């Protein structure tokens, strides 16, 4: 199991390095089926200065604070995604690192709802009250490298992923 970000997964699929991809984009020449919609929530530690403003936030407010961004894991053409307007930005290589840094009050980020919803419920993180764009969605696709040549384990994994994705509503979360 390889965890990738942005163009990393499609690159691996195109190179034949993976048999199956769950990703937000597909490389040219590949077809996939949408299996779910992942939701991302703008969050910061409850003591973060953005929460202390105690009002609806604008992008100008965010621009004055450090944003934690997960780096594209692709090796070729690097992709950017989402709002990257903060003057200060720290880039990390894994979502777990981003979650940890935001929980420690080091910045804000849009993070997967599946990872942060429990932290919000516990009071470890707070959803940022943005006037626009507090939540973003991304359709996730399931694609085979070569469907006709996929082995029984790859086909079974694909079936399990499709079944598991049905547990989430179409605007639900993923991890």
C-alpha positions as a Markdown table, in Angstrom:
| # | Residue | x | y | z |
|---|---|---|---|---|
| 1 | Unk | 0.0 | 0.0 | 0.0 |
| 2 | Unk | 1.5 | 3.3 | -1.1 |
| 3 | Unk | 0.2 | 6.6 | 0.2 |
| 4 | Unk | 0.5 | 9.4 | -2.3 |
| 5 | Unk | -0.6 | 13.0 | -2.7 |
| 6 | Unk | -1.9 | 14.7 | -5.8 |
| 7 | Unk | 0.1 | 13.5 | -8.9 |
| 8 | Unk | 2.0 | 10.8 | -7.0 |
| 9 | Unk | -0.7 | 8.1 | -7.5 |
| 10 | Unk | -1.4 | 8.8 | -11.1 |
| 11 | Unk | 2.3 | 8.7 | -11.8 |
| 12 | Unk | 2.6 | 5.3 | -10.2 |
| 13 | Unk | -0.4 | 4.0 | -12.2 |
| 14 | Unk | 1.0 | 5.3 | -15.4 |
| 15 | Unk | 4.4 | 3.7 | -14.7 |
| 16 | Unk | 2.8 | 0.3 | -13.9 |
| 17 | Unk | 4.1 | 0.4 | -10.3 |
| 18 | Unk | 0.6 | -0.2 | -8.8 |
| 19 | Unk | -2.2 | -2.5 | -9.8 |
| 20 | Unk | -5.0 | -0.3 | -8.4 |
| 21 | Unk | -5.3 | 3.4 | -7.6 |
| 22 | Unk | -7.7 | 5.4 | -5.4 |
| 23 | Unk | -7.1 | 9.0 | -6.3 |
| 24 | Unk | -8.5 | 12.3 | -7.1 |
| 25 | Unk | -7.3 | 12.3 | -10.6 |
| 26 | Unk | -6.4 | 9.8 | -13.3 |
| 27 | Unk | -3.6 | 10.0 | -15.9 |
| 28 | Unk | -4.5 | 10.3 | -19.5 |
| 29 | Unk | -5.4 | 6.9 | -21.0 |
| 30 | Unk | -6.9 | 5.4 | -17.8 |
| 31 | Unk | -10.5 | 5.1 | -16.9 |
| 32 | Unk | -11.9 | 4.8 | -13.3 |
| 33 | Unk | -15.1 | 4.8 | -11.5 |
| 34 | Unk | -16.0 | 7.4 | -8.9 |
| 35 | Unk | -16.3 | 5.7 | -5.5 |
| 36 | Unk | -16.8 | 8.5 | -3.1 |
| 37 | Unk | -16.4 | 12.2 | -2.4 |
| 38 | Unk | -13.8 | 13.1 | 0.2 |
| 39 | Unk | -14.4 | 16.3 | 2.2 |
| 40 | Unk | -11.7 | 18.6 | 3.5 |
| 41 | Unk | -12.3 | 21.0 | 6.4 |
| 42 | Unk | -10.4 | 24.2 | 7.2 |
| 43 | Unk | -9.2 | 23.8 | 10.8 |
| 44 | Unk | -6.8 | 25.2 | 13.4 |
| 45 | Unk | -6.1 | 24.6 | 17.1 |
| 46 | Unk | -8.9 | 26.2 | 19.2 |
| 47 | Unk | -6.3 | 28.6 | 20.7 |
| 48 | Unk | -5.0 | 29.7 | 17.3 |
| 49 | Unk | -5.2 | 33.4 | 16.6 |
| 50 | Unk | -7.7 | 32.9 | 13.7 |
| 51 | Unk | -10.2 | 31.5 | 16.2 |
| 52 | Unk | -9.6 | 34.5 | 18.5 |
| 53 | Unk | -10.9 | 36.9 | 15.9 |
| 54 | Unk | -14.3 | 35.6 | 16.9 |
| 55 | Unk | -16.0 | 36.4 | 13.6 |
| 56 | Unk | -16.4 | 35.1 | 10.1 |
| 57 | Unk | -13.0 | 34.8 | 8.4 |
| 58 | Unk | -12.0 | 35.9 | 5.0 |
| 59 | Unk | -9.1 | 34.8 | 2.8 |
| 60 | Unk | -7.3 | 38.0 | 3.7 |
| 61 | Unk | -7.4 | 36.8 | 7.3 |
| 62 | Unk | -5.9 | 33.5 | 6.4 |
| 63 | Unk | -3.2 | 35.1 | 4.3 |
| 64 | Unk | -1.7 | 36.6 | 7.5 |
| 65 | Unk | -1.2 | 33.2 | 9.1 |
| 66 | Unk | 0.9 | 30.0 | 8.5 |
| 67 | Unk | -0.7 | 27.4 | 6.3 |
| 68 | Unk | 0.4 | 23.8 | 6.6 |
| 69 | Unk | 0.4 | 22.1 | 3.2 |
| 70 | Unk | 1.0 | 18.5 | 2.1 |
| 71 | Unk | 3.6 | 18.3 | -0.7 |
| 72 | Unk | 2.8 | 16.6 | -4.0 |
| 73 | Unk | 4.4 | 13.2 | -3.9 |
| 74 | Unk | 4.8 | 13.0 | -7.6 |
| 75 | Unk | 8.3 | 13.1 | -9.1 |
| 76 | Unk | 7.4 | 14.6 | -12.5 |
| 77 | Unk | 5.1 | 17.6 | -13.0 |
| 78 | Unk | 4.2 | 18.8 | -9.5 |
| 79 | Unk | 0.6 | 19.8 | -8.9 |
| 80 | Unk | -0.8 | 22.4 | -6.5 |
| 81 | Unk | -4.3 | 22.1 | -5.1 |
| 82 | Unk | -6.6 | 24.3 | -3.1 |
| 83 | Unk | -6.0 | 27.7 | -1.7 |
| 84 | Unk | -2.3 | 28.5 | -1.2 |
| 85 | Unk | -2.5 | 32.2 | -0.4 |
| 86 | Unk | -0.8 | 32.4 | 3.0 |
| 87 | Unk | 2.4 | 34.4 | 3.1 |
| 88 | Unk | 3.9 | 31.8 | 5.4 |
| 89 | Unk | 3.6 | 28.2 | 4.3 |
| 90 | Unk | 5.1 | 25.0 | 5.8 |
| 91 | Unk | 5.1 | 22.0 | 3.5 |
| 92 | Unk | 5.1 | 18.5 | 4.8 |
| 93 | Unk | 5.2 | 15.1 | 3.2 |
| 94 | Unk | 2.3 | 13.3 | 4.9 |
| 95 | Unk | -1.2 | 14.2 | 6.0 |
| 96 | Unk | -0.5 | 12.7 | 9.5 |
| 97 | Unk | 2.3 | 15.3 | 9.9 |
| 98 | Unk | 0.0 | 18.1 | 8.9 |
| 99 | Unk | -2.7 | 16.9 | 11.4 |
| 100 | Unk | -0.1 | 16.8 | 14.1 |
| 101 | Unk | 1.3 | 20.3 | 13.4 |
| 102 | Unk | -2.2 | 21.8 | 13.2 |
| 103 | Unk | -3.1 | 20.1 | 16.5 |
| 104 | Unk | 0.0 | 21.7 | 18.1 |
| 105 | Unk | -1.1 | 25.2 | 17.0 |
| 106 | Unk | 1.6 | 25.6 | 14.3 |
| 107 | Unk | -0.8 | 26.7 | 11.6 |
| 108 | Unk | -4.1 | 26.0 | 9.8 |
| 109 | Unk | -4.9 | 23.6 | 7.0 |
| 110 | Unk | -7.7 | 22.0 | 5.0 |
| 111 | Unk | -7.6 | 18.4 | 6.3 |
| 112 | Unk | -9.6 | 15.3 | 5.5 |
| 113 | Unk | -12.9 | 15.3 | 7.4 |
| 114 | Unk | -12.3 | 11.6 | 8.3 |
| 115 | Unk | -9.1 | 12.5 | 10.2 |
| 116 | Unk | -10.3 | 15.7 | 11.9 |
| 117 | Unk | -14.0 | 15.2 | 12.7 |
| 118 | Unk | -13.1 | 13.2 | 15.9 |
| 119 | Unk | -10.5 | 15.9 | 16.8 |
| 120 | Unk | -13.1 | 18.6 | 16.4 |
| 121 | Unk | -15.6 | 16.7 | 18.5 |
| 122 | Unk | -13.0 | 16.3 | 21.3 |
| 123 | Unk | -12.1 | 20.0 | 21.1 |
| 124 | Unk | -8.5 | 19.4 | 19.9 |
| 125 | Unk | -9.2 | 21.3 | 16.7 |
| 126 | Unk | -11.8 | 23.9 | 15.6 |
| 127 | Unk | -13.3 | 24.4 | 12.2 |
| 128 | Unk | -12.4 | 27.8 | 10.9 |
| 129 | Unk | -15.5 | 30.0 | 10.4 |
| 130 | Unk | -14.7 | 31.0 | 6.8 |
| 131 | Unk | -17.2 | 33.2 | 5.0 |
| 132 | Unk | -16.5 | 31.0 | 1.9 |
| 133 | Unk | -14.7 | 27.8 | 1.2 |
| 134 | Unk | -14.5 | 26.3 | 4.7 |
| 135 | Unk | -15.1 | 22.9 | 3.2 |
| 136 | Unk | -13.9 | 21.5 | -0.1 |
| 137 | Unk | -14.8 | 18.3 | -1.8 |
| 138 | Unk | -12.8 | 16.0 | -4.1 |
| 139 | Unk | -14.2 | 13.0 | -6.0 |
| 140 | Unk | -12.1 | 9.9 | -5.6 |
| 141 | Unk | -11.8 | 7.4 | -8.4 |
| 142 | Unk | -10.9 | 3.7 | -8.4 |
| 143 | Unk | -8.8 | 2.7 | -11.4 |
| 144 | Unk | -7.0 | -0.5 | -12.4 |
| 145 | Unk | -3.7 | -0.5 | -14.1 |
| 146 | Unk | -5.0 | -3.3 | -16.4 |
| 147 | Unk | -8.4 | -4.6 | -15.4 |
| 148 | Unk | -8.2 | -7.6 | -17.7 |
| 149 | Unk | -4.9 | -8.7 | -16.1 |
| 150 | Unk | -5.7 | -8.0 | -12.5 |
| 151 | Unk | -5.2 | -10.9 | -10.2 |
| 152 | Unk | -7.8 | -12.2 | -7.6 |
| 153 | Unk | -6.2 | -10.2 | -4.7 |
| 154 | Unk | -6.4 | -6.9 | -6.7 |
| 155 | Unk | -10.0 | -7.6 | -7.7 |
| 156 | Unk | -11.0 | -8.5 | -4.2 |
| 157 | Unk | -9.4 | -5.3 | -2.8 |
| 158 | Unk | -11.3 | -3.3 | -5.4 |
| 159 | Unk | -14.5 | -4.9 | -4.3 |
| 160 | Unk | -13.8 | -4.3 | -0.7 |
| 161 | Unk | -13.0 | -0.6 | -1.4 |
| 162 | Unk | -16.2 | -0.2 | -3.3 |
| 163 | Unk | -18.2 | -1.8 | -0.6 |
| 164 | Unk | -16.6 | 0.3 | 2.1 |
| 165 | Unk | -17.1 | 3.5 | 0.2 |
| 166 | Unk | -20.9 | 2.9 | 0.1 |
| 167 | Unk | -20.9 | 3.4 | 3.9 |
| 168 | Unk | -20.2 | 7.1 | 3.2 |
| 169 | Unk | -22.8 | 9.5 | 1.8 |
| 170 | Unk | -21.9 | 11.0 | -1.6 |
| 171 | Unk | -20.6 | 14.1 | 0.2 |
| 172 | Unk | -19.0 | 12.1 | 2.9 |
| 173 | Unk | -15.5 | 11.6 | 4.1 |
| 174 | Unk | -12.6 | 9.3 | 3.5 |
| 175 | Unk | -9.3 | 8.6 | 5.2 |
